Amino acid sequence: MQAVTLFGYAFLSNVALAVLPHEPAVIWYGARIGVWPTTVVATAGTVLAGLVDHRVFVPLIRRAATRAVPRAADPGPATEGPEGPRKSFRAARGLPRLFARAPFAVIALSGLTPLPFFPFKALAFTTGYPLGRYLAAVAARSAPRYALLAWLGVVVRLPTWLIAALFVLLLIPSMRMLLCLRPSAS
């Protein structure tokens, strides 16, 4: 039953733009059902979430792209950083360029960073990255991360209150993001 609950939570915490943090749950279940079962079940839930996302968002993006009316030659407002317009523009193009060269590696290695996954997910969807490769990259991204978190749960027995506090702490950035998306009353 715990594996089913973990699978469902891994799915819910990784589908679309989920706001639920998965780290405390993986640490919690790692201590209860073991490192490898936790890793396999959480990775499977994450891969299923990736499948659902790919099946939903890629067709939406393609439809939006075919409906989009080509804009005039106006490149839009220039964004300028402290180092000037050229460097800011190059920095903004860096991740898509890197993704175009090695998409599997970028997705897989994103699991080693504390960065949120949705920018990498968006790049995969907008570039039409194939479903099978995307799911394999998501599995390659998630399995080592979940194994490390589950191992942490086994090695360092965290009290329940501390895991709950970690959950709330990791939920704060998501809540701030959701509050910023709400329409203003003006």
KAFEN-V539531 format. One line per field, one symbol per residue. psi: psi as a letter, one per 20 degrees, with the letter a starting at -180 (. if undefined). A space follows every 50 residues. Layout:
psi = ???
This chain:
psi = hhhgggggggghiiqcmqippighghgghghhirggggggghgghggghh gggghghghgggghhhhppprrjoirppppahjrhggggghhigghgghh gmggggggihiiqjqqhhhhggggghikpqgghghghgghggghghgggg ghhggonpqghhhghggggihghghhghhhiqqqi.
